[in-house]
């Protein structure tokens, strides 16, 4: 298992990589999966807009795009996360930026586990799984 972090036009969030790795493994296990190679690309809005346009043909900003390379038992993929959009969403929702970032980080993992959020009633199912995953989060996942 390998989790890689890349930045594009932003600074790396101050996360404890080992604690986040353990958390992701625990969440995957809850869904009957093992963790393979995961790459997180933390970026700005312009980078995610270009990615969204190039690979999905969408001309809008989003908080995360997940590219799924999983097989039936092992999750693997690339997750592109706009820290600008995460910050905007946190402000609009009235929640802490770090909490919203963790929600988005695990949102991508849940997609890799097979949970969708675009169809009727699926958003509520995704939110329930996000909340369950956040309950497994170890303390102090952000380094000082």
C-alpha positions, -999 to +999 in steps of 0.1 A: +000+000+000+013+034-009-003+068-004+014+097-023+007+134-020+014+159-047+008+196-047-001+219-077+000+256-070-007+252-033+011+242-001+008+207+013-019+206+040-004+199+075-017+164+078+000+135+096+005+111+067+008+080+089-024+087+109-043+095+077-030+062+061-042+042+091-076+060+089-080+053+052-071+016+058-097+014+085-124+029+064-115+006+034-117-024+058-152-013+069-162-016+032-145-050+027-116-035+007-078-033+010-058-002+000-035-002-030-018+028-045-035+061-038-024+095-050-038+128-036-032+158-057-038+190-037-043+219-060-060+253-066-092+260-084-076+267-118-059+233-118-090+213-109-110+233-135-085+224-162-085+187-150-123+186-149-125+200-184-097+179-199-108+145-185-145+148-179-156+176-203-170+196-174-165+233-172-170+240-135-151+240-102-154+211-078-138+200-046-127+166-057-123+145-088-116+108-083-100+086-109-107+050-100-082+022-108-096-002-083-102-039-087-128-059-068-109-062-035-082-034-036-089+003-040-065+023-061-068+057-077-059+093-080-079+120-062-075+157-072-086+180-045-090+218-049-081+234-015-097+266-028-130+249-032-127+231+001-121+264+018-151+281+000-174+251+009-163+252+045-171+289+047-205+284+030-214+255+052-201+272+084-177+244+092-140+242+101-117+241+070-097+211+084-129+192+090-141+198+055-108+188+041-109+155+059-145+149+047-133+155+011-102+132+016-124+103+027-151+111+001-127+101-026-119+068-007-156+061-004-160+065-042-132+040-046-151+017-023-181+019-047-203+045-030-218+070-054-235+104-048-250+115-081-282+094-083-315+098-064-310+094-027-272+086-031-260+119-017-276+110+017-260+076+016-226+091+009-230+116+037-239+088+061-208+069+051-187+101+054-199+106+089-192+070+098-157+073+084-151+106+103-161+088+135-131+064+129-107+093+126-077+093+150-070+124+171-045+150+160-043+142+123-030+177+117+006+185+126+014+218+143 
